[in-house]
Amino acid sequence: MTNNNVASKPSFDINFDTSFNIGELSQQIEQSVDSQAVATANHPTRQIPPLEKWQPKLSGTMDVVVKANGEWWHEGSQITRQLLIDLFAKVLWSEVDDNHHVEYFLKTPVEKWQIQVEDAPLLVNQVDVITRQFGDTTRPVLQFTTTQGDVVIADEEHPIRLGLPFTHATQHDASLRQKQTQQKQASQPYLLVRQNGDSVLYGLIHRNVFYHLIELGELVEGEEGTSLILHSGDSTFTLTMTA
C-alpha cells in the first residue's frame, strides 16, 4: 500500500544530490551484498558485506531520512518495501569525527551516499530470553532483534546503554530543537548492534521492549537514581535513570 503522507524536512540546510537513481543504487547494493556478504557471528542467516574493506569517495547527499520510529523516507515519501529497507540497512556505515559527531552513509564498493538519521539507524523491536552454553553450564542470555532482521546477543561486544556515545553531526549547534533531541537521547536505551571496522551502529530499544527488560531485570534505588540491572550470560549491564 502506498503512503502519501509527506515527511517533515530536517531542520538543517542540506544540498541534496538529485543525480542518483534509487532503483539503480538498490541493484548495485544487491549485487555487492550477494557477491561479498559474510555471515555475522550472532546470526548466520543475516548477510552483512565487508563494508570496512570498501573505500569509495563521497558521492553526495541523498534525500533519505531514517526516522526515529524506524521508518525510512525518500524525497518526502515513506519507503514501504521492506526488502528495500533491509537491503539499505545492510550497507549502513557510520563515521565519527574527533568531536564525537556522527554521520551516516549508504556504502557500496564504488559509491558512498550520505543520509540523515533522526536518532539511531536501527530499531530494536523484540527481546527474547534464550539459553547459551558457558563452559559446563548453561545461562540465560538476552537476544535482541531489529526491524531489519539483525539478531544480537547482549554481551561485552554488544552492550546495552542509556544514551549514545556521540551526537549527530547536524545536531551540534545550539538550536533548541536539537538540544531537546540530545536530552531525549541521553535517557533512551540503546544496543550496539553492529560494528564493521570503525563503523558502529546502535539500535534504539523500543519502549515496549524496554518495559519487558524492566520485568526481566532488577530495579535498585541509589543516590544517583533508579538503576536497572540486566544479566545476559556472563555480562551485566547497569542502566541508571536519574530523576
Backbone bond lengths (Angstrom), bond angles and torsions (degrees), N, CA, C in turn:
res aa  C-N    CA-C-N  psi(-1)  N-CA   C-N-CA  omega(-1)  CA-C   N-CA-C  phi
1 M - - - 1.464 - - 1.514 108.57 -
2 T 1.286 117.55 134.41 1.457 122.49 -178.10 1.512 110.64 -83.52
3 N 1.339 115.76 135.53 1.457 121.37 178.36 1.511 108.18 -101.65
4 N 1.332 116.55 119.46 1.460 121.04 -176.12 1.516 113.02 -97.01
5 N 1.360 117.24 4.21 1.459 119.13 178.78 1.509 110.19 -67.39
6 V 1.316 116.41 148.48 1.459 121.15 -179.11 1.515 109.09 -102.59
7 A 1.329 117.28 127.81 1.460 121.28 -179.96 1.510 110.00 -74.47
8 S 1.320 114.95 146.54 1.458 118.64 174.50 1.509 109.22 -71.55
9 K 1.318 117.07 138.58 1.450 121.86 -179.04 1.520 110.36 -74.41
10 P 1.353 118.00 150.19 1.453 119.46 175.93 1.517 110.31 -58.29
11 S 1.344 114.82 156.57 1.448 120.04 -175.66 1.514 113.06 -85.28
12 F 1.362 116.91 8.29 1.447 120.50 179.97 1.516 108.58 -117.90
13 D 1.322 116.73 159.33 1.459 121.87 -177.47 1.521 110.17 -86.28
14 I 1.324 116.20 126.15 1.456 122.07 179.91 1.518 108.26 -135.55
15 N 1.304 115.90 136.18 1.460 120.67 174.65 1.522 108.11 -93.47
16 F 1.324 116.28 99.84 1.455 120.41 -178.17 1.516 110.32 -76.87
17 D 1.331 115.59 141.27 1.455 121.93 176.79 1.520 108.07 -89.53
18 T 1.300 117.18 125.88 1.467 121.61 -177.83 1.525 112.28 -104.33
19 S 1.342 116.57 11.90 1.459 119.46 -175.41 1.521 113.28 -85.01
20 F 1.343 118.16 -9.98 1.451 119.68 -177.59 1.519 110.63 -95.65
21 N 1.333 115.40 157.84 1.451 122.90 177.37 1.522 107.51 -115.14
22 I 1.337 117.11 121.85 1.453 119.93 -173.87 1.533 111.42 -65.17
23 G 1.335 116.90 -30.49 1.459 119.85 176.88 1.517 111.85 -67.48
24 E 1.336 116.37 -44.08 1.460 120.19 178.15 1.518 110.84 -64.96
25 L 1.332 116.41 -39.03 1.453 119.98 178.82 1.522 110.76 -63.52
26 S 1.328 117.73 -42.25 1.465 120.69 -179.71 1.522 111.02 -63.97
27 Q 1.338 117.43 -37.70 1.465 120.45 176.87 1.515 111.24 -64.77
28 Q 1.328 116.49 -40.88 1.461 120.68 178.89 1.525 110.92 -64.35
29 I 1.341 115.97 -42.51 1.460 119.97 178.47 1.512 110.63 -63.82
30 E 1.327 116.75 -43.46 1.461 120.64 -178.91 1.519 111.10 -61.11
31 Q 1.330 117.32 -43.09 1.458 120.83 178.07 1.526 111.16 -63.34
32 S 1.335 116.32 -41.01 1.459 120.28 -179.87 1.517 111.40 -66.39
33 V 1.334 116.27 -42.63 1.456 120.90 -179.47 1.520 110.56 -65.50
34 D 1.335 117.27 -44.55 1.460 120.94 -178.71 1.519 112.18 -63.74
35 S 1.332 117.18 -36.77 1.463 120.39 -173.76 1.519 113.33 -86.48
36 Q 1.352 118.23 -25.07 1.454 119.61 -172.39 1.522 114.19 -129.55
37 A 1.318 117.91 10.83 1.461 119.91 -176.80 1.515 111.13 -72.40
38 V 1.328 114.61 150.67 1.456 121.32 174.23 1.517 107.45 -130.71
39 A 1.335 116.25 153.64 1.464 120.04 179.84 1.519 110.00 -79.53
40 T 1.316 116.22 138.30 1.456 119.94 176.73 1.518 109.25 -76.97
41 A 1.332 115.22 157.20 1.462 119.93 -175.61 1.523 111.96 -64.76
42 N 1.326 116.92 -37.71 1.460 120.30 -174.83 1.521 113.81 -83.94
43 H 1.311 117.15 -19.61 1.458 119.38 -174.74 1.525 109.22 -146.93
44 P 1.339 117.94 92.71 1.465 121.45 -173.67 1.520 114.88 -60.17
45 T 1.337 117.81 -22.14 1.461 119.00 -177.41 1.520 112.38 -89.94
46 R 1.320 118.14 -5.89 1.463 122.09 -179.34 1.519 108.64 -95.76
47 Q 1.316 116.91 109.48 1.456 122.00 -174.15 1.520 110.61 -91.82
48 I 1.334 116.49 116.55 1.454 122.44 179.38 1.529 108.21 -118.58
49 P 1.331 118.35 123.88 1.470 120.11 -178.74 1.528 111.37 -72.74
50 P 1.314 118.20 162.09 1.474 122.43 -179.06 1.522 111.28 -78.79
51 L 1.327 116.07 73.41 1.464 120.80 -174.95 1.520 112.16 -60.15
52 E 1.331 116.97 -31.12 1.466 119.94 -177.39 1.533 112.15 -65.93
53 K 1.322 117.18 -16.31 1.465 120.83 179.62 1.529 112.20 -90.81
54 W 1.322 116.71 -11.17 1.466 120.27 -178.55 1.519 109.46 -93.76
55 Q 1.311 117.30 130.38 1.464 122.00 -176.28 1.530 112.19 -127.84
56 P 1.332 118.56 56.79 1.466 119.99 178.61 1.526 111.20 -77.16
57 K 1.316 116.48 156.87 1.454 121.03 173.98 1.533 109.22 -77.78
58 L 1.329 115.57 159.75 1.459 120.00 178.87 1.523 109.91 -64.45
59 S 1.332 116.28 125.34 1.462 121.64 -179.26 1.516 112.47 -87.12
60 G 1.346 116.90 -27.09 1.455 121.02 -177.96 1.515 110.20 148.24
61 T 1.317 115.89 -166.79 1.461 122.53 179.87 1.522 109.04 -118.39
62 M 1.316 116.21 123.53 1.459 119.85 179.74 1.525 110.17 -101.90
63 D 1.303 115.34 152.67 1.462 121.97 -178.20 1.528 109.54 -81.87
64 V 1.324 115.33 69.16 1.459 123.06 175.08 1.522 107.53 -124.05
65 V 1.323 116.25 129.51 1.460 122.10 -179.53 1.526 109.19 -125.60
66 V 1.326 115.91 127.69 1.458 121.58 171.26 1.519 106.85 -94.11
67 K 1.327 115.78 111.91 1.459 120.50 -175.61 1.531 110.28 -74.76
68 A 1.330 115.40 162.76 1.455 120.71 -179.09 1.528 112.09 -64.60
69 N 1.336 117.22 -24.42 1.465 120.72 179.60 1.525 112.43 -89.18
70 G 1.338 117.62 9.35 1.457 121.66 176.83 1.511 114.97 92.80
71 E 1.323 118.37 -6.79 1.463 121.04 179.08 1.531 110.41 -74.13
72 W 1.321 115.71 148.55 1.464 122.40 174.36 1.525 108.36 -110.58
73 W 1.343 115.83 132.91 1.460 121.59 -179.05 1.517 109.39 -125.14
74 H 1.330 115.09 143.41 1.472 121.48 178.49 1.522 108.74 -132.55
75 E 1.324 115.44 120.33 1.468 122.25 179.09 1.519 111.79 51.69
76 G 1.345 116.55 43.89 1.459 121.72 174.72 1.504 116.14 83.11
77 S 1.336 118.65 1.99 1.463 121.56 178.64 1.523 109.65 -123.49
78 Q 1.328 115.31 141.07 1.458 119.41 -179.69 1.528 110.73 -70.51
79 I 1.323 116.09 135.58 1.462 121.42 173.46 1.524 106.98 -80.51
80 T 1.307 117.03 117.68 1.459 121.41 -174.96 1.526 112.98 -103.63
81 R 1.334 117.68 -8.89 1.467 120.85 178.39 1.521 108.41 -81.62
82 Q 1.340 116.48 106.96 1.462 120.50 -177.14 1.523 111.79 -62.94
83 L 1.327 117.59 -33.89 1.463 120.17 179.11 1.522 111.06 -63.47
84 L 1.332 116.51 -36.08 1.456 120.41 178.53 1.529 110.43 -69.47
85 I 1.326 116.69 -41.96 1.463 120.40 177.63 1.524 110.61 -61.97
86 D 1.338 116.47 -45.35 1.465 120.51 179.21 1.521 111.06 -60.75
87 L 1.321 115.99 -37.83 1.461 120.58 179.69 1.519 110.95 -65.42
88 F 1.331 116.47 -46.86 1.460 120.45 178.64 1.530 110.93 -63.35
89 A 1.336 116.46 -38.68 1.462 119.96 -177.81 1.526 111.53 -64.51
90 K 1.316 117.74 -26.27 1.463 120.80 179.32 1.524 112.53 -68.31
91 V 1.333 117.31 -24.87 1.463 119.83 -177.04 1.526 111.16 -112.61
92 L 1.333 116.76 23.68 1.459 120.58 173.89 1.516 110.06 -67.23
93 W 1.322 115.12 137.38 1.465 121.38 -177.88 1.525 108.73 -139.06
94 S 1.314 117.02 138.86 1.464 120.54 178.48 1.519 109.92 -121.11
95 E 1.330 115.10 150.72 1.458 122.26 175.10 1.520 108.21 -135.78
96 V 1.329 116.00 132.01 1.461 122.19 -178.98 1.520 108.72 -118.08
97 D 1.330 117.03 129.24 1.463 119.87 -178.89 1.530 110.84 -88.70
98 D 1.330 116.24 -176.86 1.466 121.39 -176.24 1.528 112.62 -65.96
99 N 1.336 116.93 -17.88 1.463 121.23 178.68 1.524 112.48 -94.88
100 H 1.333 116.10 10.92 1.470 122.82 179.10 1.523 112.38 64.02
101 H 1.323 116.38 34.07 1.459 121.98 173.13 1.530 107.85 -100.18
102 V 1.319 117.13 133.07 1.455 121.37 -174.58 1.526 110.81 -108.33
103 E 1.319 115.36 143.83 1.463 122.86 172.72 1.527 107.97 -128.62
104 Y 1.342 115.73 150.95 1.458 121.17 -176.36 1.530 110.93 -120.16
105 F 1.338 114.63 149.01 1.454 121.10 -175.67 1.524 110.09 -142.74
106 L 1.340 115.17 158.95 1.455 122.70 163.03 1.522 105.52 -103.36
107 K 1.329 115.94 125.86 1.462 119.89 -168.30 1.524 111.47 -125.08
108 T 1.328 116.02 130.80 1.464 123.13 174.15 1.525 107.34 -124.43
109 P 1.322 118.67 176.21 1.472 118.69 178.85 1.523 114.01 -60.94
110 V 1.341 118.00 -23.65 1.472 119.51 -174.53 1.521 113.68 -122.28
111 E 1.346 119.00 -8.25 1.459 121.23 -178.27 1.526 110.60 -138.54
112 K 1.333 115.02 150.69 1.467 121.35 174.60 1.524 107.82 -141.71
113 W 1.352 115.57 112.73 1.460 121.58 -176.83 1.515 109.67 -110.71
114 Q 1.321 116.23 127.98 1.458 120.35 177.14 1.524 109.62 -77.81
115 I 1.335 116.08 137.58 1.458 122.39 176.99 1.521 108.70 -126.87
116 Q 1.337 116.66 171.45 1.457 121.64 -179.68 1.533 109.88 -107.49
117 V 1.330 115.71 137.44 1.459 122.29 178.97 1.523 107.97 -126.49
118 E 1.314 117.62 121.74 1.464 120.93 -176.51 1.522 112.54 -71.35
119 D 1.324 116.92 -38.10 1.462 120.39 -177.65 1.524 108.05 -134.87
120 A 1.319 117.59 -105.07 1.465 121.57 173.87 1.526 108.34 -100.37
121 P 1.334 117.79 151.17 1.464 119.42 -177.61 1.526 114.23 -74.05
122 L 1.329 117.33 -16.71 1.456 121.56 -179.52 1.528 109.37 -124.75
123 L 1.328 115.73 157.07 1.465 121.37 -179.64 1.518 108.86 -126.90
124 V 1.330 115.79 124.48 1.469 121.92 178.75 1.523 108.07 -90.61
125 N 1.328 116.54 117.26 1.467 119.95 -174.98 1.524 113.97 -118.18
126 Q 1.348 117.05 8.13 1.465 118.41 -179.63 1.521 109.72 -156.61
127 V 1.339 116.49 142.44 1.458 122.27 171.74 1.515 108.52 -135.49
128 D 1.317 115.20 137.72 1.462 121.86 178.43 1.522 108.79 -131.60
129 V 1.305 115.65 149.53 1.458 121.11 173.97 1.519 107.72 -101.60
130 I 1.330 115.71 117.80 1.453 121.66 178.26 1.520 107.97 -125.30
131 T 1.319 117.28 172.19 1.462 120.80 179.64 1.522 109.54 -109.01
132 R 1.334 114.77 143.93 1.456 122.81 177.45 1.531 108.57 -132.04
133 Q 1.317 115.68 150.95 1.455 121.73 179.48 1.524 110.13 -82.34
134 F 1.320 117.00 128.37 1.461 123.69 174.86 1.528 107.45 -127.45
135 G 1.324 115.31 95.99 1.459 119.04 -175.53 1.512 110.72 67.21
136 D 1.317 115.14 -122.34 1.467 119.95 -178.58 1.515 112.97 -93.37
137 T 1.329 116.76 0.18 1.463 119.37 -176.88 1.526 110.61 -124.03
138 T 1.317 115.02 161.68 1.462 121.26 174.03 1.524 108.43 -109.57
139 R 1.328 115.28 143.14 1.454 120.37 -179.70 1.523 109.33 -134.27
140 P 1.333 116.68 150.60 1.469 119.16 175.19 1.521 110.65 -73.18
141 V 1.314 116.48 141.70 1.458 122.32 176.29 1.526 108.43 -129.88
142 L 1.330 115.41 157.62 1.456 121.84 177.71 1.517 109.16 -94.81
143 Q 1.322 116.02 118.55 1.461 122.09 179.76 1.526 108.66 -109.10
144 F 1.339 115.24 121.46 1.460 121.29 -177.63 1.525 110.62 -107.58
145 T 1.334 115.68 148.62 1.457 122.20 177.89 1.523 108.97 -128.49
146 T 1.336 116.64 135.84 1.462 120.92 176.83 1.524 109.61 -96.46
147 T 1.321 115.40 166.60 1.457 120.27 179.08 1.521 111.57 -66.60
148 Q 1.334 117.94 -17.63 1.460 121.68 178.48 1.525 112.71 -94.60
149 G 1.338 118.48 1.03 1.449 120.99 174.17 1.511 115.95 99.93
150 D 1.333 118.53 2.94 1.458 119.53 173.85 1.522 109.13 -69.08
151 V 1.324 116.77 134.51 1.459 122.18 176.15 1.525 107.23 -121.43
152 V 1.342 115.88 119.72 1.454 121.01 -170.05 1.524 110.07 -133.45
153 I 1.330 115.78 134.91 1.450 122.19 172.67 1.526 108.50 -90.14
154 A 1.316 117.95 127.88 1.457 121.09 177.10 1.524 109.49 -67.78
155 D 1.338 115.73 122.77 1.459 121.45 178.39 1.523 108.07 -155.90
156 E 1.325 117.33 -165.89 1.457 120.10 -176.78 1.533 111.58 -65.07
157 E 1.321 117.88 -30.14 1.457 121.13 178.63 1.516 112.44 -85.14
158 H 1.321 117.20 -16.15 1.463 122.83 179.34 1.522 108.73 -131.40
159 P 1.347 116.46 69.94 1.469 119.79 -174.64 1.522 112.92 -76.34
160 I 1.329 114.20 157.31 1.459 123.10 170.61 1.525 106.92 -99.40
161 R 1.312 117.74 136.34 1.455 120.64 -177.88 1.525 110.32 -151.18
162 L 1.324 115.17 163.56 1.460 121.42 170.53 1.520 108.04 -96.55
163 G 1.328 116.43 130.54 1.456 120.64 179.52 1.513 112.51 79.52
164 L 1.340 114.78 165.19 1.452 122.22 178.11 1.524 109.70 -103.76
165 P 1.346 117.80 151.32 1.469 120.25 -178.27 1.517 113.55 -81.41
166 F 1.343 117.15 8.87 1.454 121.47 -179.74 1.527 108.39 -152.14
167 T 1.327 116.08 171.32 1.461 121.45 174.94 1.515 108.41 -117.19
168 H 1.331 116.02 156.56 1.443 119.67 176.89 1.520 110.07 -65.48
169 A 1.307 116.77 141.98 1.465 120.71 -179.02 1.518 111.19 -60.64
170 T 1.321 117.27 -24.50 1.463 121.64 179.87 1.513 112.49 -90.60
171 Q 1.351 116.87 4.56 1.457 120.08 -175.25 1.523 112.55 -119.19
172 H 1.321 118.41 13.94 1.452 118.14 -175.02 1.526 112.99 -94.05
173 D 1.350 117.40 6.15 1.453 117.77 174.69 1.532 109.53 -88.31
174 A 1.315 116.91 -174.09 1.454 120.50 -168.84 1.524 113.63 -98.29
175 S 1.331 119.00 14.48 1.457 119.81 -177.30 1.527 110.45 -64.83
176 L 1.340 116.01 145.54 1.458 121.66 -176.37 1.516 111.30 -61.24
177 R 1.329 117.62 -43.29 1.466 120.61 -177.71 1.519 111.21 -62.29
178 Q 1.313 116.60 -40.69 1.460 120.12 -178.22 1.517 111.63 -71.74
179 K 1.341 117.22 -34.16 1.453 120.25 175.11 1.530 110.33 -65.48
180 Q 1.327 116.08 -39.64 1.457 120.11 178.76 1.523 110.60 -64.40
181 T 1.328 117.02 -37.64 1.456 121.18 177.87 1.520 110.60 -63.19
182 Q 1.337 116.99 -44.18 1.447 120.85 179.42 1.525 111.35 -64.37
183 Q 1.330 117.37 -40.48 1.454 120.58 178.46 1.524 111.15 -64.31
184 K 1.334 116.82 -39.23 1.459 120.79 178.26 1.522 110.63 -65.79
185 Q 1.324 117.17 -42.78 1.455 120.91 -179.97 1.521 111.92 -62.29
186 A 1.334 116.91 -34.19 1.464 120.83 -176.78 1.524 112.08 -62.52
187 S 1.329 117.69 -23.73 1.461 121.33 -177.71 1.528 112.64 -104.97
188 Q 1.317 117.36 3.26 1.468 120.78 -177.60 1.524 111.09 -96.92
189 P 1.352 117.52 148.95 1.462 120.83 -179.90 1.537 111.29 -86.70
190 Y 1.325 115.62 140.04 1.462 122.04 179.96 1.522 109.82 -134.17
191 L 1.318 114.48 156.97 1.464 122.11 175.41 1.515 108.75 -126.76
192 L 1.333 116.98 132.00 1.461 119.85 173.87 1.528 107.18 -74.17
193 V 1.330 116.04 109.22 1.454 121.39 -172.64 1.522 112.16 -90.65
194 R 1.326 115.72 -43.80 1.466 117.88 -169.61 1.515 110.67 -147.19
195 Q 1.336 116.09 140.58 1.456 121.02 175.91 1.522 109.11 -138.50
196 N 1.336 115.14 121.46 1.455 122.89 175.87 1.520 107.20 -121.68
197 G 1.314 117.75 105.80 1.454 118.58 -177.53 1.517 110.19 60.65
198 D 1.332 116.61 -125.32 1.465 121.53 -179.94 1.529 112.82 -85.98
199 S 1.315 117.68 -5.45 1.459 121.30 -178.95 1.525 110.09 -85.17
200 V 1.333 115.68 125.56 1.465 121.72 179.31 1.519 108.30 -123.19
201 L 1.327 116.56 126.33 1.458 121.84 -179.20 1.526 109.74 -118.00
202 Y 1.327 114.75 123.27 1.463 121.20 177.17 1.518 110.26 -101.35
203 G 1.320 115.13 152.94 1.448 121.35 173.34 1.518 109.89 -114.26
204 L 1.317 116.53 131.34 1.462 121.09 173.72 1.527 108.27 -72.23
205 I 1.326 116.34 127.34 1.457 120.65 179.42 1.530 108.64 -81.72
206 H 1.322 115.51 118.81 1.457 121.37 -177.38 1.525 110.60 -57.92
207 R 1.321 115.72 149.27 1.465 121.26 -176.27 1.520 111.81 -55.75
208 N 1.348 118.10 -43.76 1.462 120.34 -179.15 1.522 111.41 -64.44
209 V 1.328 116.50 -35.00 1.466 120.53 177.50 1.528 109.63 -67.59
210 F 1.333 116.28 -40.07 1.462 119.66 179.82 1.527 110.90 -65.16
211 Y 1.335 116.98 -38.60 1.463 119.81 176.20 1.522 110.50 -59.70
212 H 1.329 116.75 -38.87 1.463 120.85 177.80 1.529 110.04 -66.29
213 L 1.330 116.83 -38.30 1.465 119.94 177.99 1.530 110.96 -63.22
214 I 1.329 116.65 -36.54 1.465 119.82 177.39 1.523 110.49 -61.71
215 E 1.337 116.67 -38.55 1.462 120.57 177.31 1.524 111.74 -67.79
216 L 1.333 116.24 -33.59 1.462 120.94 -177.86 1.528 112.39 -80.89
217 G 1.327 116.83 -26.84 1.453 120.72 -174.14 1.519 113.14 -97.09
218 E 1.327 114.38 -164.01 1.465 122.19 -179.04 1.522 108.89 -125.86
219 L 1.336 116.18 128.53 1.452 121.74 178.24 1.525 109.46 -94.84
220 V 1.329 115.98 127.86 1.465 121.53 -177.72 1.516 108.34 -128.04
221 E 1.326 116.75 130.94 1.457 121.88 177.74 1.525 109.38 -87.54
222 G 1.337 115.52 135.14 1.447 120.28 178.57 1.511 111.41 -142.86
223 E 1.329 116.57 -178.60 1.453 121.03 -178.04 1.524 111.96 -64.13
224 E 1.341 116.81 -34.26 1.459 120.51 -177.05 1.520 112.77 -85.37
225 G 1.328 117.22 -12.28 1.454 120.63 -179.20 1.513 110.98 141.36
226 T 1.320 115.85 -163.78 1.458 121.54 178.78 1.526 109.43 -89.84
227 S 1.334 116.05 129.42 1.457 121.09 -179.86 1.518 110.26 -110.42
228 L 1.323 115.64 135.77 1.455 122.24 172.40 1.522 107.75 -100.23
229 I 1.326 116.33 120.14 1.459 121.59 -179.17 1.521 108.49 -105.14
230 L 1.339 115.46 122.84 1.459 122.19 -178.41 1.525 109.87 -119.42
231 H 1.323 115.55 139.87 1.460 121.29 177.46 1.519 109.10 -116.28
232 S 1.318 115.73 135.46 1.468 121.71 176.22 1.514 107.48 -141.82
233 G 1.335 116.14 103.17 1.463 119.04 -174.86 1.508 109.83 64.54
234 D 1.345 116.64 -126.80 1.462 120.50 178.53 1.526 111.98 -98.34
235 S 1.342 117.82 15.34 1.461 122.67 178.53 1.529 110.14 -107.25
236 T 1.336 115.00 143.71 1.455 121.70 177.62 1.520 109.04 -126.82
237 F 1.321 116.57 135.00 1.463 122.10 -178.97 1.527 108.75 -123.83
238 T 1.328 115.47 131.29 1.459 121.05 179.78 1.526 108.79 -116.40
239 L 1.312 116.26 117.92 1.461 123.10 179.75 1.513 107.84 -110.29
240 T 1.331 116.64 109.98 1.455 121.24 -177.24 1.517 109.91 -98.97
241 M 1.314 114.80 120.56 1.461 121.52 -177.82 1.513 108.63 -103.73
242 T 1.325 116.47 107.47 1.454 120.56 -178.69 1.519 110.28 -78.61
243 A 1.308 115.80 154.73 1.472 121.19 -178.22 1.509 110.34 -71.88
